[in-house]
Amino acid sequence: MIPTYLSAFAVALILCETVRAASYDYVIIGGGTCGLVIANRLTELANITVAVIEAGGSVYNNVNVTNPSNYGAAFGTSIDYANSTTNQVYANGKSAVMRAGKALGGTSTINGMAYTRASVEEHENFTLPAAFQLADGASYIPADHGHSGPVKVGWSDHIENFTIFSIFNASNNAVGLTYNQDPNGGHMHGFNFLPKLVDRDTGIRADAARAYYFPYTKRKNLHLFLNTYANKILWKSTKETPVAGGVQVRAADGTVSTIYASKEVIVSAGSLNYQALKTQIVVNLPTVGENLQDQPNNAFLLEGKRKPLWIFHIRRIPKHCRPLRLQLHERRERYPIQT
């Protein structure tokens, strides 16, 4: 489906731009969450040109991305880097898989969509929860949210496991983990059903590309190179004040060329995947990456004698989300809802 604000010709032009020797004010390596935010903000200035280099492609119509209920479906596919750790002492000697999205929008295209932030800056487009969502456990503090930003934030029309909210809450309170009405107010300790990066109007994941790129494709100063790998950073000078002058890139067809930067080269290729760049040490900063923290995906698997209890309320799924509705109907037919 082509977005309403883009013509078919425009989409083809955006997704098929070829690499050629050109110069821009800023060259950004990585079209993930941070890279697209920076590109969006810089190109608000009409006299600033920006090129974004992204190794992946567009997943605008990838149902494993767009459908919020398909979390995990993209794992292990071509849009998942699936980095493996070394064997971990505290994981019984096993290695863990660190997910990272290889697509326009980065890991925001495959993550769990949970929305939390440590500061009180108002930069999201927050959708107030409906009455039935409040009853299911959704909660918020109005003063901690904005309503005019590019990022869609809210709750899905179905909240998984909402029937056990009171049980979880009571259990957590018993061990001193109190209920947190809204962890996005700067105080994150406590139990809560987090909002998600979901567009409530369309029922689609609100990834970084939908928030910071696709609505702004008409900007003539914003250039995107998909399926393009950054080989190495080229330097104007490596003496007293090192200055990056461009990036050597490799297109999908193997063509190697250079994209020049008159002002800066910005590396936003992910905390793990940036190491694929062929970089020489120009300034020795051993503390870079020292405090990097990430978490693998963990899950609790429970087995019981009774058939699964499907607690989705199909009546709450919008009619236009037909794939999701069909999926839930199939589940209900296979495993009747228990009372």
Secondary structure as the mmCIF struct_conf table of DSSP 4:
data_model
#
loop_
_struct_conf.conf_type_id
_struct_conf.id
_struct_conf.beg_label_comp_id
_struct_conf.beg_label_asym_id
_struct_conf.beg_label_seq_id
_struct_conf.end_label_comp_id
_struct_conf.end_label_asym_id
_struct_conf.end_label_seq_id
TURN_TY1_P TURN_TY1_P1 THR A 4 TYR A 5
BEND BEND1 LEU A 6 LEU A 6
HELX_RH_AL_P HELX_RH_AL_P1 ALA A 8 LEU A 15
TURN_TY1_P TURN_TY1_P2 CYS A 16 CYS A 16
HELX_LH_PP_P HELX_LH_PP_P1 GLU A 17 VAL A 19
BEND BEND2 ALA A 21 ALA A 21
STRN STRN1 ALA A 22 ILE A 29
BEND BEND3 GLY A 32 GLY A 32
HELX_RH_AL_P HELX_RH_AL_P2 THR A 33 LEU A 42
TURN_TY1_P TURN_TY1_P3 THR A 43 GLU A 44
BEND BEND4 LEU A 45 LEU A 45
TURN_TY1_P TURN_TY1_P4 ALA A 46 ASN A 47
STRN STRN2 VAL A 50 ILE A 53
BEND BEND5 ALA A 55 GLY A 56
STRN STRN3 GLY A 57 GLY A 57
TURN_TY1_P TURN_TY1_P5 TYR A 60 ASN A 61
HELX_RH_AL_P HELX_RH_AL_P3 VAL A 63 THR A 66
HELX_RH_3T_P HELX_RH_3T_P1 PRO A 68 ASN A 70
TURN_TY1_P TURN_TY1_P6 TYR A 71 GLY A 76
BEND BEND6 THR A 77 THR A 77
TURN_TY1_P TURN_TY1_P7 SER A 78 ILE A 79
STRN STRN4 ASP A 80 ASP A 80
STRN STRN5 ASN A 83 SER A 84
HELX_LH_PP_P HELX_LH_PP_P2 THR A 85 GLN A 88
HELX_RH_3T_P HELX_RH_3T_P2 VAL A 89 ALA A 91
TURN_TY1_P TURN_TY1_P8 ASN A 92 GLY A 93
STRN STRN6 VAL A 97 MET A 98
STRN STRN7 GLY A 101 GLY A 101
STRN STRN8 ALA A 103 ALA A 103
TURN_TY1_P TURN_TY1_P9 LEU A 104 GLY A 105
HELX_RH_3T_P HELX_RH_3T_P3 GLY A 106 THR A 109
TURN_TY1_P TURN_TY1_P10 ILE A 110 ILE A 110
BEND BEND7 ASN A 111 ASN A 111
STRN STRN9 ALA A 114 ALA A 114
BEND BEND8 ALA A 118 SER A 119
STRN STRN10 GLU A 124 PHE A 126
HELX_LH_PP_P HELX_LH_PP_P3 THR A 127 ALA A 130
HELX_RH_AL_P HELX_RH_AL_P4 ALA A 131 ASP A 136
TURN_TY1_P TURN_TY1_P11 GLY A 137 GLY A 137
HELX_RH_3T_P HELX_RH_3T_P4 PRO A 142 ASP A 144
STRN STRN11 HIS A 147 HIS A 147
BEND BEND9 SER A 148 PRO A 150
STRN STRN12 VAL A 151 VAL A 153
STRN STRN13 GLY A 154 GLY A 154
BEND BEND10 ASP A 157 HIS A 158
TURN_TY1_P TURN_TY1_P12 GLU A 160 ASN A 161
HELX_RH_3T_P HELX_RH_3T_P5 PHE A 162 ILE A 164
HELX_RH_AL_P HELX_RH_AL_P5 PHE A 165 ALA A 174
TURN_TY1_P TURN_TY1_P13 VAL A 175 GLY A 176
STRN STRN14 TYR A 179 TYR A 179
BEND BEND11 GLN A 181 GLN A 181
HELX_RH_3T_P HELX_RH_3T_P6 PRO A 183 GLY A 185
BEND BEND12 GLY A 186 GLY A 186
BEND BEND13 GLY A 190 GLY A 190
STRN STRN15 PHE A 191 PHE A 191
STRN STRN16 LYS A 196 LYS A 196
BEND BEND14 LEU A 197 LEU A 197
STRN STRN17 VAL A 198 ASP A 199
TURN_TY1_P TURN_TY1_P14 ARG A 200 GLY A 203
STRN STRN18 ILE A 204 ARG A 205
HELX_RH_AL_P HELX_RH_AL_P6 ALA A 208 TYR A 212
TURN_TY1_P TURN_TY1_P15 TYR A 213 TYR A 213
HELX_RH_3T_P HELX_RH_3T_P7 PHE A 214 TYR A 216
TURN_TY1_P TURN_TY1_P16 THR A 217 LYS A 218
TURN_TY1_P TURN_TY1_P17 LYS A 220 ASN A 221
STRN STRN19 LEU A 222 PHE A 225
BEND BEND15 ASN A 227 ASN A 227
STRN STRN20 TYR A 229 SER A 237
BEND BEND16 LYS A 239 THR A 241
STRN STRN21 VAL A 243 ARG A 250
TURN_TY1_P TURN_TY1_P18 ALA A 252 ASP A 253
BEND BEND17 GLY A 254 GLY A 254
STRN STRN22 VAL A 256 VAL A 267
BEND BEND18 ALA A 269 ALA A 269
TURN_TY1_P TURN_TY1_P19 SER A 271 LEU A 272
HELX_RH_3T_P HELX_RH_3T_P8 ASN A 273 ALA A 276
BEND BEND19 LEU A 277 LEU A 277
BEND BEND20 VAL A 282 VAL A 283
TURN_TY1_P TURN_TY1_P20 PRO A 286 ASN A 291
BEND BEND21 LYS A 305 ARG A 306
HELX_LH_PP_P HELX_LH_PP_P4 LYS A 307 PRO A 308
HELX_RH_3T_P HELX_RH_3T_P9 ILE A 314 ARG A 316
BEND BEND22 ILE A 317 ILE A 317
TURN_TY1_P TURN_TY1_P21 LYS A 319 HIS A 320
HELX_RH_AL_P HELX_RH_AL_P7 ARG A 322 ARG A 334
BEND BEND23 TYR A 335 TYR A 335
HELX_LH_PP_P HELX_LH_PP_P5 PRO A 336 GLN A 338
#
